[in-house]
Amino acid sequence: MSHPSHFTTDWLDKRAKLTPGRVGLIDTATGAATTFAEWNERANRTANFLSSLGVGKGDRVAVYASNRSEYVDLFWAAPKIGAILQNLNWRLTVHELRGIVEDGEPKVLIYSEDWRDEVEELKPSFTTIEHIVAMTNPGPGERDFSERDAMSSETPDRPELSQDDAWGIYYTGGTTGLPKGAVVTHRNVTWNSVNTITSWGITGDHVAPLQLPFFHIGGPNIFMVPLVHTGGTSILCSGFDPDETFDLVESGGITHYVAVPTMFQMLQAHPRWDGADFSRLELVISGGAPCPLPIMEKFWKRGVDFKMGYGLTEASGNNFWLPPDMVQEKIGSVGYPLFHIDMKIIREDGTECETDEEGELLIRGPHVVAGYWNRPDATNETICNGWLHTGDVATRDADGCFRILGRSKDMFISGGENVYPAEVESAITAYPTVREAAVVGVSDETWGEVGRAFLVVEDNFDQAGLTAFLNDRLARYKLPRGFVVLDEIPLTAIGKIDKKLLASEEAPS
């Protein structure tokens, strides 16, 4: 008899047998509605196509694509054959992606048309990739994703898979240099979904759009996976478009919606905001960054259950729930841990905090990732004795409700994306005439926070040259929005850069 930990299921195959005729996916790009039976057949053809390319258990399949049905199909196809999806963040520069591709050592790269130029630029650095597959219009020597259409729609032979086998690698910012690849296992995907369904009350009657980028853990995990689990419907969007979002709210039948604060700000500034009918929405949740209270209040005035969520890649997406009748009573709280999750808040010495005492949030549960790809050092630093050390400062009130106060490290969030100052500083100081650099996050109306860089430079420093230099090396959201040249960067009493002072109104200018 096999041990329960060695049992994994073929999700789409199961759902297709239980509710074959239900619509599981609607693609806004084509208007096509796909039943679970059709979706499973498509995923089977995709898995069989991957097998024909020599992909087997444990092989990485790198995906460099915008949100498309092919990407969603790959998410369900890879685990059918035990392959591991290596999700490439298209917001990163080619310079950044070279290191990530090298890190994952994929056997196959699959890309969408909008990243063709970048793939061409990356090609000379590939050492492990045996096939490059274009979702549309393949170039010379490339394979065509549509070859899958000729493949068998039968379920491929599944290898023995354990709950501890990897499903995907999701890259999260590194405090220095290369981002780290969080290894999300079958166990993590399953338990995140179980936690969400049992604690958020997700059912087969629910409908949610899929707008967050699919390379983010929130793309598949916040609603799509739980909806497949229950037989609900996901509406695939190529990205976030305010007009399309209002169409979905008013006539798309959506019941659940997740976005980052910047997206909500854009919706509320849109001409259609005042006239929109939100009556079908059962839940609207904000993630990615702390949500300003005015955004929440505007939704509450319209009768929408709007709340803040809290997740991180290393904890597979969802972690808390605040009951609707407490949302306005416990303003700013993220609520209670989900069903199969433990939380605690600790002091620097590792002892547990008292009620309302600030400390670092630690998370434990079967949704916490196995660790980082090829980075045992970083894994051991972040996950100790089963507890994930989040680096976030939190409090717990007398009712057991949690509030996230901020980050103990100096990472900041711009437009829902994590920015690690050490990585940006490293890029800036690589510029020949910069001696020292310190980057801090400062508040910004549009993006929540943006970077401001403080520099000590040589006489022949050229700021336009630095900007061009950084444009080639850093994703746009990481680029500082302001530069301040100083004679010296202020230090604390113990000789560290005084980032609190730099981020304050008393910052030198």
Secondary structure, 3 states (H helix, E strand, C coil): CCCHHHCCCCHHHHHHHHCCCCEEEEECCCCCEEEHHHHHHHHHHHHHHHHHCCCCCCCEEEEECCCCHHHHHHHHHHHHCCCEEEECCCCCCHHHHHHHHHHHCCCEEEECHHHHHHHHHHHHHCCCCCEEEECCCCCCCCEEHHHHHHCCCCCCCCCCCCCCCEEEEEEECCCCCCCEEEEEEHHHHHHHHHHHHHHHCCCCCCEEEECCCCCCCHHHHHHHHHHHHHCCEEEECCCCCHHHHHHHHHHCCCCEEEECHHHHHHHHCCCCCCCCCCCCCCEEEECCCCCCHHHHHHHHHCCCCEEECCCCHHHCCCCEECCHHHCCCCCCCCEEECCCCEEEEECCCCCECCCCCCEEEEEECCCCCCEECCCHHHHHHHEECCEEEEEEEEEECCCCCEEEEEECCCCEEECCEEECHHHHHHHHHCCCCEEEEEEEEEEECCCEEEEEEEEEECCCCCHHHHHHHHHCCCCHHHCCCEEEECCCCCECCCCCECHHHHHCCCCCC
